[in-house]
Amino acid sequence: MATSRADVLPWRPKAGEIPTAPGVYRFSDASGRILYVGKAVNLRQRLANYFQPLRSLHERTRHMVLSASKVEWTVVASDVEALQLEYTWIKEFAPPYNVKFRDDKSYPYLVVTLADEAPRVMVTRNRRIPGARYFGPYPKVWAVRETIDLMIKAFPIRTCSDASYKRAMQTGRPCFPGQIGRCGGPCSQKVTIQEHREVVDQFVAFMASHDRSVITLLQREMKDAAAAFEYERAAKIRDRIQALENVLEKSAVVLPEAAELDVFGIEEDELAAAVQQFTVRGGRIRGVRSWVVDKELDITPGELVESVLETAYETEQPPREIVVPVLPDDASALEQWLADRRERGGVTLKTAQRGDKAAVLQTATLNAKQALALYKTRRTADYVARTQALTELQEALGLDEAPLRMECYDVSHLGGTNVVASMVVFEDGLPKKSAYRKFAVSGTTDDTESLAQVLRRRLARLDEDDAPETDEGARPNRRFAYRPGLLIVDGGQPQVQAAAAVFEELGIRDIPLVGIAKRLEEVWLPDDEFPVILPRGSEALFLLQRIRDEAHRFAITFQRQKRRADIGTVLADIPGLGPARSKELLRHFGSVARLRAAAPEAIAEVRGIGPQLAAVIADRLGTARDDGSQPVEQREDGE
């Protein structure tokens, strides 16, 4: 059926009508609104991907294709021109299915107005001051001001406004910042315009390179002043040196001094991605910029990198070298596009697998990972967003009321061993960790059977949840507080069907059940042939993803704890094997799995382990491997 629908789309062009040249295409709906803009090296080959049988398309691509009423294209001469035209159209039409950037605000810079008669240092977000020299961007305004405060102690230059400067020069009276020692320009009546220009040049040179030779020269001047008994001048130079040392301490060296590049760390999931841009100049991280990307369609990491770089250098001049997690397929065209945005010289895109640059990339990626987690946490904590999410869930799933209590289940194991499951609870859209539960599973390594086993154990206690207080006012022993308004399983149709079978077995018909499939983020209902597709940017989908990810995290954590406890208990019970020898065993083999699989002869090679003790260890570990684990239920707080 899906194939026939795709074949009869009235606006679908014939394959022979589409050129094989490079170009840019755009999908639009019946009202003329542009839905999506893309580029291709071969238009015919690329557009053919959108006209496959609908069932084989990514859910959101299918939604976009069915929303469209036509596709148009423009042929260009090269990949670079295609990239430029795609960029222009995305900026012009803001298509809803293209990547969206959140929090892409303008960042503060430290700027020196070199075109002025007496250049001024200030904080600004304006990137279009003629003749100005920019440093940054900085993550926060206070970081720029702190840098300026330190630098003007070492290089006293003008900080007052243009109006104050003009008034001071006309009246011969120092500007107010000059009167309190906060302005070192000619308006302070302490230096000439020429002397001030020399200090400005020193300021700019140091900010551009952070060269310690400046400090060496100042130390020499300080010694000369002290030798000449000019102690007051020597003290001022000393203060300048200390200020420069403070600046250097706040700007750690991460690469060789000649290194000038940008490093992009990216952490993504199915709905969003966080980006961290480290600006490295003179081997030091001179600026940090971060933002979050909403992904409407399923795009590759290379396509995401391309969109990130287009946004990052929309108004900025790129450096000669850019380090990214992965290279786009058309990296050479992107390099040419970036080079066109430089005054001179080319741009090279690189990945980093080892060495200092890889270490910086790893740090940037770690920051991106934390930023994505923070973005999710803040979005979940927003009351209006939570209310909207619960309302959207009620409407999309056809529930009688908003699901104020949701329980989500996930199964985790390592190669079929130490099978565990988790239950996490969200109430009013927020996690309630005191209600989390952990389950150890025995007798099966199948995910669906493990899920069914856990649900039987939990749902068998629904009567306890509903039990009223006794006449004496005593509360019943409730293990799960009260029944959920929505039960969620991590997975697609197989997991949902397994859960539905347990519902049928126990006669439960008043608890809604859904599953959320990884990657495609499809929401499956028990009796539906096709999944429910929530809008990509909806608060409902975001909340479901959040609770699913939390269940996965909790299950993985318990699985790892159980694995460590399992091997630790077994080793501790072996006579003659103390903590030091146990640690040496694990260090030698690198993992519990390798230790379990090792022969007695291999174990005996470990320092401090003889043949007799090695035989005992191998025997005990083999026995432990055959033992089953007893089911347990635990709360996250350990009760």
C-alpha positions in Angstrom: 0.0 0.0 0.0 2.8 2.4 0.9 4.5 1.8 -2.5 1.3 2.6 -4.4 0.8 5.9 -2.5 4.4 6.9 -3.2 3.9 6.1 -6.9 0.8 8.2 -7.3 1.9 11.4 -5.6 0.7 13.9 -8.1 3.7 16.3 -7.7 6.4 13.7 -7.9 8.6 14.5 -11.0 9.6 11.8 -13.4 13.2 10.5 -12.9 14.2 11.6 -16.4 13.1 15.2 -15.7 15.6 15.6 -12.8 19.1 16.5 -13.9 22.2 14.6 -12.7 24.1 17.9 -12.1 24.9 19.4 -8.7 22.3 21.8 -7.4 19.9 22.8 -4.6 16.4 21.5 -4.1 13.5 22.8 -2.0 10.2 21.1 -1.0 7.2 23.3 -0.5 3.5 22.8 0.5 0.3 23.8 -1.2 0.5 27.4 0.3 4.0 27.9 -1.1 5.8 27.7 2.2 9.2 26.2 1.9 9.4 23.0 4.0 13.0 21.9 3.4 16.1 23.0 1.5 18.9 20.6 0.6 21.8 20.3 -1.8 23.2 17.5 -3.8 26.2 16.6 -5.9 23.7 14.6 -8.1 20.1 15.9 -7.9 18.5 12.9 -9.5 20.2 10.5 -7.2 19.6 12.5 -4.1 15.9 13.2 -4.8 15.3 9.5 -5.5 15.8 8.9 -1.8 12.7 10.9 -1.0 10.5 8.9 -3.4 11.1 5.4 -2.1 8.1 3.4 -0.7 6.8 5.4 2.2 7.2 2.6 4.7 11.0 2.6 4.1 11.4 6.3 4.8 12.4 7.8 8.1 9.1 8.8 9.8 9.8 12.5 9.7 11.0 12.4 6.2 7.8 10.6 5.3 5.8 13.3 7.1 7.7 16.1 5.2 7.1 14.3 1.8 3.4 13.9 2.5 3.1 17.6 3.6 4.8 18.8 0.4 3.0 19.5 -2.8 6.0 20.0 -5.1 9.8 20.0 -5.3 11.9 22.4 -7.3 15.6 22.6 -8.0 18.2 24.9 -9.3 21.3 23.5 -11.1 24.6 25.1 -10.3 28.1 24.8 -11.7 29.9 23.2 -8.7 29.6 21.8 -5.2 30.7 25.1 -3.7 28.0 27.0 -5.5 25.5 24.5 -4.2 26.6 25.0 -0.7 26.4 28.8 -1.1 22.9 28.7 -2.5 21.7 26.2 0.1 23.0 28.5 2.8 21.3 31.6 1.3 17.9 29.8 0.9 18.0 28.5 4.5 18.6 31.9 5.8 15.9 33.4 3.6 13.1 30.9 4.0 13.9 29.4 7.5 12.4 26.0 6.5 10.7 24.1 9.4 12.4 20.8 8.5 16.0 22.1 8.4 18.2 22.2 11.4 17.2 24.9 13.9 19.7 26.6 16.3 18.5 27.6 19.8 20.3 30.1 22.0 22.3 31.3 19.0 22.8 34.6 20.7 25.5 37.2 20.0 28.4 36.7 22.3 30.4 39.5 24.0 33.8 40.5 22.6 36.7 42.5 23.9 37.3 45.2 21.3 40.0 47.9 20.7 38.8 50.7 18.4 42.1 51.1 16.5 40.5 53.5 14.0 40.0 56.2 16.7 42.4 58.9 17.5 42.9 57.5 21.0 41.8 53.8 20.7 39.4 52.6 23.4 39.0 49.1 25.0 35.4 48.0 25.7 32.9 45.2 25.8 30.6 44.9 22.8 28.4 42.4 20.9 28.6 44.6 17.7 30.9 42.9 15.2 30.8 45.8 12.7 32.9 48.6 14.2 35.2 49.9 11.4 38.9 49.3 12.0 38.4 47.6 15.3 40.4 44.7 16.6 38.3 41.9 18.2 39.2 39.3 20.8 36.9 36.5 21.9 34.1 35.6 21.9 33.7 35.1 25.6 31.0 33.0 27.3 29.9 35.7 29.7 30.1 39.5 29.9 31.8 39.3 33.3 34.6 37.3 31.8 35.4 40.1 29.3 35.2 42.8 32.0 37.5 40.7 34.3 40.0 40.5 31.4 39.8 44.2 30.8 40.3 45.0 34.5 43.5 42.9 34.5 44.8 44.2 31.2 44.4 47.9 31.9 46.5 47.5 35.0 49.3 46.3 32.8 48.6 48.5 29.8 46.7 51.6 30.9 44.7 52.6 27.9 41.4 54.5 27.3 38.2 53.1 28.7 35.9 56.1 28.8 33.1 56.7 26.3 33.6 58.8 23.1 31.5 61.6 24.6 33.6 61.7 27.8 36.8 61.7 25.7 35.6 64.5 23.4 34.5 66.7 26.4 37.8 66.1 28.2 39.9 67.0 25.2 37.9 70.2 24.6 37.8 71.5 28.2 41.3 70.3 29.3 39.7 68.6 32.3 40.3 64.8 32.8 37.4 62.5 32.1 35.7 61.0 35.2 37.2 57.5 34.8 40.6 59.3 34.4 40.1 61.1 37.7 39.6 57.8 39.6 42.4 56.0 37.8 40.2 54.0 35.5 41.2 55.6 32.2 44.7 55.8 30.8 43.9 57.8 27.6 45.1 61.3 26.6 41.8 62.5 28.2 43.3 61.7 31.6 45.9 64.4 30.9 48.7 62.0 31.9 49.9 60.8 28.4 50.1 62.1 24.9 48.2 60.7 22.0 51.4 59.2 20.6 52.4 57.6 24.0 48.9 56.2 24.3 49.1 54.7 20.9 52.3 52.9 21.8 50.7 51.4 24.9 47.6 50.4 22.7 50.0 48.5 20.3 51.5 46.7 23.3 48.0 45.8 24.6 46.9 44.4 21.2 50.2 42.5 20.7 49.9 40.8 24.0 46.2 39.9 23.6 47.0 38.5 20.1 49.8 36.3 21.2 50.0 36.1 25.0 53.8 36.2 24.6 55.7 35.9 27.8 58.5 38.0 26.3 56.5 41.1 27.3 56.7 40.0 30.9 60.5 39.4 30.5 61.0 42.9 29.2 58.9 44.3 32.1 61.0 42.3 34.6 64.1 43.8 33.2 62.6 47.3 33.4 61.6 46.7 37.0 65.2 45.7 37.9 66.6 48.7 36.2 64.2 51.0 38.0 65.1 49.4 41.4 68.8 49.7 40.6 68.3 53.4 39.9 66.4 53.7 43.2 63.2 54.5 41.4 61.2 52.4 43.7 57.8 53.9 43.0 58.2 53.2 39.2 59.5 49.7 40.0 56.4 49.0 42.1 54.1 50.1 39.3 56.0 47.8 36.9 55.7 45.0 39.4 51.9 45.5 39.5 51.8 45.3 35.7 53.7 42.1 35.7 51.3 40.6 38.3 48.3 41.6 36.2 49.8 39.9 33.1 50.6 36.8 35.1 46.9 36.7 36.2 45.8 36.9 32.6 48.0 34.1 31.5 46.9 31.9 34.4 43.2 32.4 33.3 44.1 31.4 29.7 45.7 27.9 29.8 48.1 26.8 27.2 46.6 23.8 25.3 48.6 23.8 22.0 51.9 25.1 20.7 52.2 28.9 20.7 51.8 29.1 16.9 48.5 27.2 16.9 45.5 29.2 15.7 42.4 27.1 15.1 38.8 26.5 16.2 37.7 23.2 17.8 34.1 22.0 17.7 32.8 19.5 20.2 29.3 18.1 19.4 27.1 15.8 21.5 23.8 14.8 19.9 20.7 12.6 20.4 17.7 12.0 18.2 16.1 15.4 18.8 18.8 17.9 19.6 22.6 18.5 19.6 24.8 20.7 21.8 27.8 22.5 20.3 30.9 23.8 22.0 33.2 26.0 20.0 36.7 26.6 21.5 38.6 29.5 19.9 42.3 28.8 20.2 44.8 31.6 19.4 48.4 31.6 20.3 48.0 28.1 21.7 45.5 29.3 24.3 41.7 29.0 24.5 40.7 32.6 24.0 37.0 32.2 23.7 34.1 29.7 24.1 30.8 29.7 22.4 28.0 27.3 22.9 24.5 26.7 21.5 21.9 24.0 21.1 20.5 22.6 17.8 17.0 21.2 17.3 17.0 18.5 14.6 13.8 18.1 12.7 14.9 15.4 10.2 17.2 12.5 10.7 20.6 13.9 9.5 24.1 12.4 9.5 26.9 13.6 11.7 28.6 15.1 8.7 25.5 17.1 7.7 25.2 18.3 11.3 28.8 19.5 11.2 28.2 21.4 8.0 25.1 23.2 9.4 27.1 24.0 12.6 30.0 25.6 10.6 27.6 27.6 8.4 26.0 29.1 11.5 29.3 29.6 13.4 30.9 31.6 10.6 27.8 33.4 9.4 29.3 36.7 10.6 32.7 35.5 11.8 35.9 35.1 9.9 37.1 31.4 10.1 40.7 30.6 11.1 43.0 28.6 8.8 42.3 25.3 10.6 39.1 23.9 12.1 38.9 20.7 14.0 35.6 18.8 13.9 34.4 15.4 15.2 33.7 14.1 11.6 34.2 15.4 8.1 31.2 16.1 5.9 31.0 14.2 2.6 31.7 17.4 0.7 34.4 18.7 2.9 36.4 20.2 0.1 33.4 22.3 -1.0 32.8 23.4 2.6 36.5 24.4 2.9 36.2 26.6 -0.2 33.0 28.2 1.1 34.8 29.0 4.4 37.9 30.3 2.6 35.8 32.7 0.7 34.8 34.2 4.1 38.5 34.9 4.9 40.4 38.0 3.9 43.2 35.8 2.6 44.4 32.2 2.9 42.6 28.9 2.8 40.8 26.9 5.4 41.4 23.2 6.3 38.9 20.9 8.0 40.4 18.2 10.2 39.5 15.5 12.6 41.8 14.7 15.6 42.3 11.1 16.7 45.4 11.5 19.0 47.7 14.1 20.4 47.0 17.6 21.9 44.3 18.6 19.4 42.4 15.4 20.2 42.6 16.3 23.9 41.1 19.7 23.2 38.4 18.1 21.1 37.6 15.7 23.9 37.3 18.5 26.3 35.0 20.4 24.0 32.9 17.3 23.5 32.7 16.8 27.2 31.4 20.4 27.7 28.9 19.8 24.9 27.7 16.6 26.6 27.1 18.6 29.8 25.4 21.4 28.0 23.0 19.0 26.3 22.2 17.4 29.7 21.7 20.9 31.2 19.4 21.9 28.3 17.2 18.8 28.8 17.1 19.4 32.6 16.1 23.0 32.3 13.5 22.3 29.7 12.0 19.5 31.8 12.0 21.7 34.9 10.0 24.5 33.2 6.5 24.4 34.6 4.8 25.8 31.4 6.7 23.3 29.2 5.7 20.4 31.6 2.1 21.4 31.5 2.1 21.6 27.8 3.9 18.2 27.5 1.3 16.5 29.6 -1.6 18.1 27.7 0.0 17.1 24.3 0.5 13.5 25.5 -3.2 13.3 26.6 -4.4 14.5 23.2 -1.9 12.5 21.1 -2.6 9.2 22.9 -6.3 9.8 23.4 -6.1 9.6 27.2 -9.1 10.5 29.4 -6.8 12.7 31.5 -3.2 13.9 31.6 -0.8 11.2 32.8 0.3 12.8 36.1 2.3 9.7 37.1 4.3 7.9 34.4 6.4 4.8 34.9 9.0 3.7 32.4 10.8 0.3 32.2 14.1 -0.7 30.6 16.1 -3.9 30.5 19.9 -4.0 30.5 22.5 -6.8 30.4 26.0 -7.5 29.2 26.2 -10.3 26.7 23.2 -12.1 28.3 24.7 -12.0 31.8 23.6 -9.9 34.9 20.2 -9.1 33.4 18.6 -6.3 35.2 15.7 -3.9 34.7 14.8 -0.4 35.9 11.6 1.4 36.7 11.7 5.2 36.9 8.8 7.4 37.8 7.9 10.9 36.7 5.2 12.8 38.5 3.8 16.1 37.1 6.6 15.8 34.5 9.4 15.6 37.0 11.5 12.6 38.1 10.6 11.2 41.5 13.7 9.3 42.5 12.4 7.9 45.8 9.9 5.9 43.7 12.5 4.4 41.3 12.9 0.6 41.5 15.6 -1.9 40.4 15.0 -5.5 39.4 17.4 -8.4 39.0 16.1 -10.9 36.4 16.8 -14.6 36.4 15.9 -17.5 34.1 16.1 -15.7 30.8 18.3 -13.5 28.6 15.5 -12.4 26.2 14.7 -8.8 26.5 10.9 -9.2 25.9 10.7 -12.1 28.4 12.7 -10.1 30.9 10.4 -7.1 30.5 7.4 -9.4 30.9 8.8 -10.9 34.1 9.4 -7.4 35.7 6.0 -6.1 34.7 4.3 -9.2 36.3 6.1 -8.5 39.6 5.2 -4.8 39.5 1.6 -5.1 38.3 0.8 -7.9 40.7 1.1 -5.1 43.4 -1.6 -2.9 41.9 -4.1 -4.1 44.5 -1.7 -2.9 47.3 -1.5 0.5 45.6 -5.3 0.8 45.6 -5.8 -0.5 49.2 -7.4 2.0 51.5 -6.2 2.8 55.0 -7.5 0.6 57.8 -10.1 1.6 60.4 -7.2 2.3 62.8 -5.7 4.7 60.3 -2.7 2.4 59.5 -1.3 2.7 56.0 -0.9 -0.4 53.9 2.6 -1.5 52.9 2.7 0.1 49.5 5.8 -0.7 47.4 4.9 1.5 44.4 2.8 4.4 45.9 -0.1 4.3 43.4 -0.9 3.1 39.9 0.5 4.9 36.9 -1.5 7.1 34.5 0.8 5.9 31.7 3.1 3.0 31.5 6.0 3.3 29.1 8.4 0.6 27.9 11.7 1.3 26.1 11.3 -0.3 22.7 9.1 -0.7 19.7 6.3 -3.2 18.7 7.9 -6.4 20.3 8.3 -4.8 23.7 4.9 -3.2 23.6 3.3 -6.5 22.6 5.1 -8.3 25.4 3.8 -5.8 27.9 0.3 -5.9 26.5 0.3 -9.7 26.9 1.1 -9.2 30.6 -1.8 -6.7 30.9 -4.1 -9.3 29.3 -2.8 -12.0 31.5 -3.5 -10.0 34.7 -6.8 -8.5 33.4 -5.5 -4.9 33.5 -7.4 -2.6 31.1 -7.4 0.8 32.8 -3.7 1.7 32.4 -2.5 3.2 29.1 0.5 1.5 27.6 3.0 2.9 25.0 6.5 2.1 23.8 9.1 4.6 22.5 11.6 3.3 20.0 15.2 4.5 20.0 16.6 6.6 17.2 13.4 7.1 15.2 11.6 8.2 18.4 8.4 6.5 17.3 5.6 6.0 19.9 3.9 2.6 19.6 0.5 1.7 21.0 -0.5 -1.9 21.6 -3.1 -2.4 18.8 -1.8 0.0 16.2 -0.1 -1.1 13.0 1.7 2.3 12.6 3.3 4.4 15.3 2.2 7.7 16.6 4.5 10.5 15.3 4.7 13.4 17.7 6.0 16.7 16.2 9.8 16.7 16.4 10.0 19.8 18.6 7.0 19.0 20.8 7.2 19.1 24.5 5.4 15.8 24.7 8.1 14.0 22.6 10.8 15.7 24.7 9.3 14.5 27.9 9.0 10.9 26.6 12.6 10.9 25.5 13.7 12.3 28.9 11.9 9.6 30.9 13.1 6.9 28.5 16.8 8.1 28.8 16.4 8.2 32.6 15.2 4.6 32.6 18.1 3.6 30.4 20.6 5.4 32.7 19.2 3.9 35.8 19.3 0.3 34.4 22.9 0.7 33.1 24.0 2.0 36.5 22.4 -0.9 38.4 23.8 -3.4 35.9 27.3 -2.1 36.4 26.9 -2.1 40.2 25.7 -5.7 40.1 28.5 -6.8 37.9 31.1 -5.2 40.2 29.5 -6.6 43.3 29.2 -10.0 41.8 32.9 -10.5 41.0 33.9 -8.7 44.2 31.9 -11.0 46.4 33.2 -14.1 44.6 36.9 -13.1 44.9 36.6 -12.0 48.5 35.4 -15.5 49.4 38.5 -17.2 48.0 41.0 -18.1 50.8 44.4 -16.5 50.4 43.1 -13.9 47.9 43.1 -10.5 49.6 42.2 -7.0 48.2 45.7 -6.4 46.8 45.8 -9.7 44.8 42.2 -9.2 43.6 43.1 -5.8 42.3 46.2 -7.2 40.6 44.1 -9.9 38.9 41.6 -7.3 37.5 44.4 -5.0 36.4 46.2 -7.8 34.6 43.2 -9.1 32.7 41.6 -5.8 32.2 38.0 -7.0 32.6 35.9 -9.4 34.6 35.0 -11.3 31.4 38.6 -12.0 30.5 39.3 -13.1 34.1 36.4 -15.5 34.0 37.5 -16.9 30.6 41.2 -17.4 31.7 42.7 -20.8 32.2 44.4 -21.6 35.5 47.8 -21.4 33.7 47.1 -17.8 32.6 45.9 -16.8 36.1 49.1 -18.3 37.6 51.2 -15.8 35.6 49.8 -12.9 37.6 52.2 -11.6 40.2 51.5 -13.1 43.6 49.3 -15.9 42.3 50.7 -19.4 42.3 49.5 -22.5 40.5 47.5 -23.8 43.4 45.7 -20.5 44.1 45.1 -20.1 40.4 43.3 -23.4 40.2 41.1 -22.4 43.1 40.3 -19.0 41.5 39.4 -20.7 38.1 37.2 -23.2 39.9 35.3 -20.6 41.9 34.8 -18.3 38.9 33.5 -21.2 36.8 31.0 -22.1 39.5 29.9 -18.5 39.9 29.4 -18.3 36.1 26.9 -21.1 36.3 25.0 -19.7 39.3 21.7 -17.8 38.7 21.0 -14.5 40.4 18.1 -14.1 42.8 15.5 -11.6 41.8 15.6 -8.4 43.9 13.6 -5.2 44.0 15.4 -2.1 45.3 14.7 1.6 45.5 17.2 4.1 44.2 17.9 5.3 47.7 18.8 1.7 48.7 15.7 0.7 50.6 
